[in-house]
Amino acid sequence: MSKSYQVIRPSQFITTFGPGSVVETPSGPVVLKSMDALFTSLHRQPHEFEIIDERLSKGILDGARISTIPTNAEVGQATETWIYPTDGFPFWALCAQHPNYQILYQIGAGCPECGRMPDWQRRQKGGREAIRFVTACQAGHLDEVPWQSLVHAQSKPCETRHYRWYGGGRALRLVRIECPKCKASVNFGSAYGRQWKCSGRRPEHGGRPDQSTCSQPASIVQRGSANLRIAELVTALTILDMRVRLHDVLGSRELLARIDVLLEGDLLTHDTLLAQAKKCGISPDDIEHLARTPWSDIRSAVDQLLDVQPTGPNAVRDAELERLRDAATNGAPVEEHSTGPASPPLFEVKQVDVRSVTGPNGRTTFRVTPVSRLRMVMVQTGYRRLNPETGHIIPTSFLDRGITWYPGVELFGEGIFIDLGDAPLVLEGRRVLPWQRLHMSGDPMDLTNHPTHVWWHSLSHRLLWALSVDSGYSSAAIRERVYVRVEDNNVINSGLLLYTVQPGGDGTMGGLISLVNRFERVLERALRDVDTCSNDPLCEEAPQSGADGAACYSCLFVSETSCEHRNHGLDRLLLSENLP
């Protein structure tokens, strides 16, 4: 039997796919259903796969919880068994067997001009020939192209279930679609550019379209278009001083709730903790790990897990920035005298490896800090269709027993934190004031257009290119996290974290932090010819509005998997006027 499924890693699900996305499989395209359908089909509960990150849950997700995507191994299924529920989509296909034209037909009915064939062969053929066009609107709806309305726009609809497709080649204007009964036809190029009435359908939730639910116009797009589904992501860096194994064991939400009750009654001891762990169903191996871990380590971990203060995206980032700056000064974990069971730390910085690097122009001295171990939790909060800026955000959350859940993934890796130590960043030149005005005219909590953010963000993209040359990672595998802390309209601190992560507790291999010892060369390569671009003068004359400055794919743009801001808030000229 031929392969009829597509392998998707949990990290791919979060960054690229997700509920409502169209996935290509060997048997044809399908649309992924919502995550509640996944757990229903598996007869499992999301809390079995929960990722504990209280800062992210309470600080950004309004108390919602995070569940990872179960893998086949985690639910006891063979690798070749599909576990995520899907529906075939789209339901129309294009048969190219006829010599003079192609047949546009419904997959379930089969091509009417291909003769008799078994049902399974007809379905398999239809999936492979699925039409590449669908309709979508900015409110997040997705449906088939209304082929009947399209062809019979100027005539009375027929009862035909297939159409003839004439022409093709490189231009849609050369395509003509004709009804075989009444001979009504339409130029597909002109129809492609029109707006259509939205059906109000979200195929991830199933059900029939409801034409009364959406007033947004729908557009015909290709099902493989990058803008058909644009994921909305939030991430958080774990800044706790504890070991991975201890975090995993104490990260049981039920156990944490019991610990909280014991703390209120001043009854928390090593013995009472072990007793509660047994009642929570913690595995014997994990209980033995707790028994061998010094009580001081456990109590410190408990205090950190229950002490969640930052609320709001900026507060969470500010806490991360201060933790990174403190680690650059004092190292992390600060105390390494634990005699507990060996396990890698969640967050590790060796202070002896921190370096001071002067920029090529000698104006700025960077503090370059290798983060040899870090944990990132990434959550897909929703998605947009067609327009990443103005499209409605469609939540990917789901309810289970009254609790809101989001899909997420836990990633481990390494990174390089870059800041100026205690020195301020002073920006000058003609590009500063326009960015300052743009920032003040928008949401003051959104720092994307703040001149300091734009400077660090532009430097980040140049460094991504330079690091990929020697690190062994492609620029698409290295991510950025820009930090700017503002109080009373004054920049208090700022910095930049460049990191690479992957699923699994083993993390990465150190190819990124090994470049700290050669960071002068990396910085020099990053800033070389920053004042020119092969697309000049078009690039440098780009209007400085709408969060876009002098930036293009020849000088600053990187893969959108690397950039948290979709390549907005960049300005090569602001960076060149303030070269370090």
Secondary structure, 3 states (H helix, E strand, C coil): CCCCCCCCCHHHHHHCCCCCCEEEECCEEEEECCHHHHHHHHCCCHHHHEECCHHHHHHCCCCCEEECCCCCCCCCCCCCCCCCCEEECCCEEEECCCCCCEEEEECCCCCCCCCCCCHHHHHHHHHHCECCEEEECCCCCEECCCHHHHHCCCCCCCCCCEEEEECCCCCHHHCEEECCCCCCEEEHHHHHCCEEECCCCCHHHCCCCCCCCCCCEEEEEECCCHHHCEEEEEEEECCCCCEHHHHHHHCCHHHHHHHHHHHHCCCCCHHHHHHHHHHCCCCHHHHHHHHHCCHHHHHHHHHHHHCCCCCCHHHHHHHHHHHHHHHHHHCECCCCCCCCCCCCECCEECHHHCEEEECCCCCCEEEEEEEEEEEEEEEEEEEECCCCCCCCCEECCEEECCEEEEEEEEEEEEEEEEECCCCCCCCCCCCHHHHHHHHHCCCCCCCCCCHHHHHHHHHHHHHHHHHHHHHCCCHHHCEEEEEEEEECCEEEEEEEEEEEEEECCCCCCCCCHHHHHHHHHHHHHHHCCCCCCCCCCCCCCCCCECCECCCCCCCCCCCCCCCCCCCCCCCHHHHHHCCC
